[in-house]
Amino acid sequence: LAKTTQPISMDSYEGQEVNITCSHNNIATNDYITWYQQFPSQGPRFIIQGYKTKVTNEVASLFIPADRKSSTLSLPRVSLSDTAVYYCLVGGTGGFKTIFGAGTRLFVKA
Amino acid sequence: KAGVTQTPRYLIKTRGQQVTLSCSPISGHRSVSWYQQTPGQGLQFLFEYFSETQRNKGNFPGRFSGRQFSNSRSEMNVSTLELGDSALYLCASSSDARGPQHFGDGTRLSIL
């Protein structure tokens, strides 16, 4: 099971782009990379999932280099409501044991 | 499409009691996983069910058990409750082994 390492916390201002990088050096060939957002007293919310290169949806982009040993979640033009904990998850989608890291606490300031 | 529903949202029990938590997955999802979240330990995997069979299990004592019904709904049971069992218990469902998990908002269990 691949272990992930993320920054413990990050600060940003409204309107800025935020990039959160996750390291997963022992990612397996068939592992996917998934990012979640969690607000207090709520369950994690799925943001984006990818396997390689770049994935984009309506809320974020996910950049994965060729060696797949890291990934970067990019949040364009953050707002106060993006203040939350962001988790990077490798391999543990439905059907496999799942290990959540400590997550990154993003604080967006006005 | 309705999301993952967990009941009850809040529960208060005393030491030694047992508790059953319920989870209704997203329609069509056959995989249901349970997690415990505490400030000190973060999110920890409890177990995963697929088509009524437990497919994976985390490192929790036997007091924690679960089951899944033919309609994919799942229940989790904790017996002989301890103060340390106070946590947010989260349920997540997914459509298959590679699909992302979708979480409910959890059951907040407090042990007095």
Interface residues (C-beta under 8 A of the other chain):
Chain A: Y32 T34 Y36 S41 Q42 G43 P44 R45 F46 Q49 Y87 G92 T93 G94 G95 F96 K97 T98 I99 F100 G101 A102 G103
Chain B: V4 H29 S31 S33 Y35 G42 L43 Q44 F45 E48 F50 R55 N56 G58 L88 L90 A92 S93 S94 S95 D96 A97 R98 G99 P100 Q101 H102 F103 G104 D105 G106 R108
